Amino acid sequence: MKLVRFGEPGQEKPGLLDQSGTIRDLSAIIPDIDGRTLAPDTIDKLKALDPSSLAAVPQGVRLAAPVGNVRNYMAIGLNYADHAAEAGLRVPREPVIFNKIGNCIVGPNDDIMMPRDAQKLDYEVEIGVVISKRARYVEEADAADYIAGYLCCNDVSERHFQTERSGQWVKGKAAETFGPLGPWLVTPDEAGDVENLAMWLDVNGERRQVGNTSTMIFKIPYILSYMTRFMVLEPGDVVATGTPPGVALGMKEPKWLQVGDIVTLGIEKLGQQRSKIVAFKM
């Protein structure tokens, strides 16, 4: 099942994508797609619905991030060996955990705003995990029980802020619009083998990133088990799991994102995004 949220910012409604690609309105069934409605029993009820019994949503509606009211947006750094190498960093012995901020999340086709004083704006295609129920001290073998689904993430990063302004990575990871998610939240049964999904990212039609989730250093079950030794993950939380090589940071002559650039990305079975870089505005 592919779950979506649609509508203008602040007015998003829940929906699902039927077999024909039509969005069906779920707002008469659930209030939103968020931590309140991602428990396994609710997901099972949604799967049992006949999509044709739900109102069709007009084409061209804005797609929002497919999970709302995200309390915690966490991420794993340097989780692909070839990305660590291009960044000039060692492969980590343990997962590198950092956080973004929930209010940086936007829809899959929304604009990405260049922050004030930005110098080195970068992109990262990543597979994200959405948590279905409260997760603390999760055993690796049980990790699947805590996953509501998977989605595409663009871990937008300002490298000058991240690595040259001292302090923690969050300074370069959490600016307004730095978290495009979606287009869909894909349930595990439909996502299939998430340890073998192709990934790509283009800037202005130029292929920059090519990868596959099979080359992750730390796999998703281990990541969830590891993280929950140190923190509690709540329903609706998002965990981005790292990016393959090809980011601007790893280039000999970095091609940082500029105002007007178009970033498109996708992950096999999880859909595609398209974002435009725009100038800072109040």
N, C-alpha and C positions, 0 to 999 in steps of 0.2 A: 504494500500500500504506500502511496505517495501522499503525504499530508502537506498542505500549503496554508499560507495566510495571505489574504488579499485585501486591497483597499488603501485609501490614503493614510498617511502617517497619523497615528492616533485614533484611527477608525477601522483598524484591521479586523477582519472576520476569519474564522477558521473554515477550511475547505479540504476537499480531497480531489485528486486527479483521477478521472475514470479512464477506462481502457482506450477511449477515443482521444484522450488529451484534453477533455473538457473539465473545467473546474466545477465542482459541485459544492454548494453552500451547506456547511455543517452547523451554522449558527443556531439552528433550532434544536440541535442535539447536544452540543457542548458550548461553553462560553468562549473558549479560546483554545489554542494549542499551546500549552504551557505546563508548568509543573503540576497543576491541578488535574490535568487530563491525560498525562502520559503514562499512568500506571498500566500494567499489563492487562487488567480486566477491562479498562476503558478502551484500550487499543483493540482488544478482541471484539468488543461490542461494535466498534467502528468497522472492523473488517467484515462483520456479519451483515452490515447494511447493504441494501440494493442501491447502488449509486443512482440509478435511473429514477428512484423515488425522491431524490433531492433536487432542489432547484438548480438549474444551470446558471453559471456566472457569465456575463457578457465577455466576449473576447476583448483583449487589450487592457484589462484591468491591471493595475499595479500589483506586482508580487512583493510582499513583505518578507522579512526573515521568517522562515517556517516554524520558528519557536519564539514565543513572546515572553516578556517579563523574566528575562534571564538574570538570575541572581549572581551567578559566578561564571565568567568566561575565562577558562584556564587554557594553557597551551604548553606544548612540549617543544623545546628547542633542539636543534642539531640532531634530529632523529633519523637522518639519512646520511650514511657515511660520506657519499660523494658531495653532499651539501656542506658538511663539516669541513671537508678538504678544501672546497672552493673558498670558504670563509677563512681558511688558514687556522683552523682550530682542531684540537684533538677530538677524536670520537669519545664521547663521554662514557664513563664507567657506569653511571646511573643516569636516569632520565633528568634532563634539565627542565625544571618547572618554572613557568612565569605566568603572569596574569595579564589579560587585557581588561577592559571595563565594560560592563553590560551596556552602558549607554553609547558605546561606539558602534553597536550593531545596526546595520541597515539592510535593506533588501538586496537581492542579487543583481538588480539592474539599476540601483540608485547611484547617484554621483558620489565620487570620493573627493573630499575637499582637501586641498593642499593647506596644511596648517600654517599659521603665521610663523615666519622665520625658518620655514622648512628649507633644507638644502639637498637632502639625499632621500627622496621618496622611493620606496621599493615595494615589491609585490611578493606574495608567497601563496601558491596553491596548496591546499591542505585538505585532508579528509577529517571531518569533525564528527565527534560522538556526542549524542544527546542522552542524558541520564534519565532513567525511567522511575527510579525510586531511591530513597535515601541510601547512600553507599558509604559504609565505614568498615574498615578492615576486611575488604572484599578479598576472597581467595581467587587466585587466577582462574581456577577451574570453574568458578561461579560467575565470572565477569559478565557473561552473556545475559544473565538474568537481570542486569542493571542497565541494559542498553535499550532505549526506546527506538533508536534509529541512527542513521548516518546522513551527513550533508556535506556540501562543498563549502569551504571557507577560503576567503582571501585574507591572510594575515598581513594586512597592509602595515608597513613599517617605515619609520623615519630613522635612517641609520645614524645620522648626526646626533639626533636626540638620544638614540639607543646606546651608542658606544662611545661618543665623544663628549658627552655632557655630564659624565660621572653618574653614580647611583645605579639603580636597577633598570632592567630592560623595559619595564612598563612605560617609562617616559617616551619611548619611541614606538609603542605598540597600542596606545589607548586613546589617541586623538579622535575627535568627532569623525564619524564615517569610516573608521579604520577596521570595521568588522562586517563586510558584506557576507551574508549567509544565504544558502539556498541554491537553486530555487525551491527544492522540495526537502522534506524530511522523509527519508526512505526507510521503511521498517526492515529489520534484519532479514526476514524471509525473502523480501524482494531484492535487497542489496546483494545477496549471495555471498560469495567468498570475498570479503573485504580485504583479505591479505593478498589479493591479486587483481587490483583494479588499475587501469591506465589513467594517467593524470597528464594534463597539459596546460600551458598558459601562453597567450600571445599578447604582444603590445603592438597596436596599429597593424595587425596582421602578420607580424614577425614572430615566429615561434621562439620563445625564450626558455620555457621549461618543458621538459619531457621526463616522465618518471612513471613509477609503478609502486603501489603500496607494498609489493613483495620485498622491496629493498629497505624497508624500515629496520632500524637497529632494534628498537623495542616495540614489540607488537602490542595491539590494543588491549588484550586481556592483561598483559603484564603492566601496561601503563596504568590501567584502572586499579589494579591491585596495589601497585607501588604508591600511587597518589593517595589512596585512602588509608595508608599508614600514617600520613601526615595531616590530613584534612578530611572533612566530611563533604561529600558531593551530594547536592540536593536535586530532586526531580526538576528537570528543565535546564540544569546546568549544561554548558557546552565545553567540550575539551577538543581543541585542535591538536593534531598529532605530529606536526612537522612537515617539512617541505623538501622536495627533490631539488637537484641542482638547477642552475640557470638564473638565479636571482641577480639583480644588478650588482649587489655587493661583491659577488664572486668574479666579476669581469675585470680584466686588466685595465680596461677603460670603461668604467661603469656607465651604463645608460640609465640614469635615474629618470623616474617618471616626471613628466612635465604637464603643465596645464594644457588641456586639449587632447591628451593621449587617451586612447581607448584600450582598456584591458579586458580581454575575454579569457575565460578559463573553463575547464570542465574536468569531471571525473566520471569514468565509465559507470553507468547505471545511476549516477547521482545528479546528472543534469549539467547545465552550463550557466555562467554568469556573463554579464556585459556591463562594465562600469566606465564612466567618463571622468577624467581628472578635471576638477574645476578649481578656480581660485578661491581663496579664503573669503568668506563673507560673514557678517554678523547676523 
